[in-house]
Amino acid sequence: MPCKQNERQALLMFKQDLKDPSNRLLSWVGEGDCCNWTGVVCDNLTGHVRELHLGNYYSDEYLNYSLYQDNSLGGKVNTSLLNLKHLSYLDLSNNDFGGIQIPSLLATTYWMKFENLQWLSGLSSWQNLDMSRVDLSKASDWFQVTNTLPSSMLVELHMSCCELNQIPVGVANMTRLEVLNLRWNIIWGTIPQWLYTCSNLESLSLYLNLLRGEISSSTGNLTAIVNLDLSPNQLEGKMPSSLGNLCKLTVLDLSRNYFSGSVSEILGSLSRCSSGPMESLKLSTNDFLGPLSDQLGNFRHLRLLALSSNSISCPIPVSS
């Protein structure tokens, strides 16, 4: 089924406001089937545009972003995307939409045009949003962006490398959110209590931020969590026994913090689930102490265990 004419026109209008120095969107021309255009994915039965994959990806091993700027899309995001009523996935990550002055209403903020944020709320079927490597350091009102997101439908939110200094408060309203990726930011302070109410979260990454304070016992409310990454930060204190409520937890990374307490207590909490699926457990570079207990043998699926740079006083038990 070819794409719809009104959706093809919406994409062409969207392209008109973009800067495309490397001609990534060269196929976006004329009266052709927009379902065949670069980055466009349509529903095979209806012809409606369902996904736009326009991220400028590169390998993480390359640290010099300037090498890839020539491939970045720029300009502004045209509100014509509102006409893509069936759009459920939009990836604009690793592009360069920064440095554009928004209207006088938010004259102190520099990022995208303000209308580029408003159309987010009109995409009621959105399920995935990836804004990774979009620099929000100059967007003093960036938290307003998250409040315009289609919170009732959003399942995945990726905002890594965005220079964020706090966790977006709009996340609290995203009742269906399963994946929250806030890696490589400068988020400081304690983990907000409302984050522990996101009961559908399956993956939470706060990797490489500046978080401080202790982990709340309310962590035990995240019963759907599968992947939890809190490394490396400046978190401290003892781990709450409520970790034992996380019976779906497969990957846990607490490394490179200032956590303390008995390592056997942590293992005891995590082994409370009779057939826990834990595959990767990283506790290295903390202040954990004491001997390892035979409870380590309860982790039947464990493939990776990292305990280095602690004060653990005996070898791994033979039973494990």
Secondary structure, DSSP 8 states (H G I E B T S, - for coil): ----HHHHHHHHHHHHTEE-TT-TTTT--TTS-GGGSTTEEE-TTT--EEEEE------TT---GGGGGGG--EE---GGGGG-TT--EEE-TT----SEE--GGGTT-EES-THHHHGGGG-TT--EEE-TT---TT-TTTHHHHHTS-TTT--EEE-TTS--SS--GGGGG-TT--EEE--SS--EE---GGGGG-TT-SEEE--S-EEEE---GGGGG-TT-SEEE--SSEEEEE--GGGGG-TT--EEE--SSEEEEEHHHHHHHHT-STT----EEE--SSEEEE---GGGGG-TT--EEE--SSEE-S---TT-
